[in-house]
Amino acid sequence: MLHLYLASWFWITGLDTPVLIRLAMSFLQMVSIVLFCQIASSILRNRLGRCIAVFTFTLMPMGLFCGRMANHHVPGLMFFMIVAYASICGF
């Protein structure tokens, strides 16, 4: 499935660069953030439980690795995910 997703990005933009791959994976991870927050808010009613759940998701997202190898951009993207989660939780 991931190959088709990346192939569609290549086809739409006409580019095949590592920057585009990282951008596509970052976009996919941000979509998963929104979906996870929606699921967490429907299951967990208290605010502290939601924040703990999304913080745990921040520390262990396998989608950030963009394959099987941990890259150097993972800690930077994790910082932006923490900021997004903090804004969703209302901090």
C-alpha positions as CSV (number, residue, x, y, z in Angstrom):
1,M,0.0,0.0,0.0
2,L,2.8,2.4,0.9
3,H,4.4,1.8,-2.6
4,L,1.2,2.9,-4.3
5,Y,0.9,5.9,-2.1
6,L,4.5,7.0,-2.9
7,A,4.0,6.2,-6.6
8,S,0.9,8.5,-6.7
9,W,3.0,11.3,-5.2
10,F,5.6,10.8,-7.8
11,W,3.0,10.7,-10.6
12,I,1.3,13.9,-9.3
13,T,4.4,16.0,-8.9
14,G,6.6,14.4,-11.6
15,L,9.5,14.3,-9.1
16,D,11.4,11.4,-7.6
17,T,13.5,12.9,-4.9
18,P,14.2,12.0,-1.2
19,V,12.7,15.3,-0.1
20,L,9.4,14.4,-1.8
21,I,9.5,11.0,-0.1
22,R,10.0,12.6,3.3
23,L,7.3,15.1,2.6
24,A,4.8,12.4,1.6
25,M,5.6,10.4,4.7
26,S,5.3,13.4,7.0
27,F,1.9,14.2,5.5
28,L,0.8,10.6,6.1
29,Q,2.0,10.8,9.7
30,M,0.1,14.1,10.2
31,V,-3.1,12.4,8.9
32,S,-2.5,9.5,11.4
33,I,-2.1,12.1,14.2
34,V,-5.6,13.5,13.4
35,L,-7.1,10.0,13.2
36,F,-5.5,8.9,16.4
37,C,-6.6,12.0,18.3
38,Q,-10.2,11.5,17.1
39,I,-10.1,7.9,18.2
40,A,-8.6,8.8,21.6
41,S,-11.1,11.5,22.2
42,S,-14.0,9.2,21.5
43,I,-12.7,6.4,23.7
44,L,-11.1,8.4,26.5
45,R,-13.3,11.0,28.1
46,N,-10.8,12.7,30.5
47,R,-8.3,15.2,29.2
48,L,-5.3,13.6,31.0
49,G,-5.9,10.2,29.5
50,R,-6.1,11.7,26.0
51,C,-2.8,13.5,26.5
52,I,-1.0,10.4,27.9
53,A,-2.3,8.4,24.9
54,V,-1.1,10.9,22.3
55,F,2.2,11.4,24.0
56,T,2.8,7.7,24.0
57,F,1.9,7.7,20.3
58,T,4.4,10.4,19.8
59,L,7.2,8.4,21.2
60,M,6.4,5.2,19.3
61,P,5.2,5.9,15.7
62,M,6.6,3.4,13.3
63,G,5.4,5.5,10.3
64,L,8.2,8.0,11.0
65,F,10.9,5.6,10.1
66,C,9.9,5.8,6.4
67,G,10.9,2.2,5.8
68,R,13.0,-0.1,7.9
69,M,15.8,2.3,8.9
70,A,15.7,5.1,11.4
71,N,16.7,8.3,9.7
72,H,18.1,11.5,11.1
73,H,14.9,13.5,10.5
74,V,12.8,11.5,13.0
75,P,13.7,13.5,16.1
76,G,12.9,16.8,14.3
77,L,9.5,15.5,13.2
78,M,8.8,14.1,16.6
79,F,9.3,17.7,18.0
80,F,6.6,19.0,15.6
81,M,4.3,16.1,16.5
82,I,4.6,17.0,20.2
83,V,3.8,20.6,19.5
84,A,0.7,19.5,17.5
85,Y,-0.4,17.2,20.3
86,A,0.1,19.9,22.9
87,S,-2.1,22.3,20.8
88,I,-4.8,19.6,20.4
89,C,-4.7,18.9,24.2
90,G,-5.1,22.6,24.9
91,F,-1.8,23.4,26.5
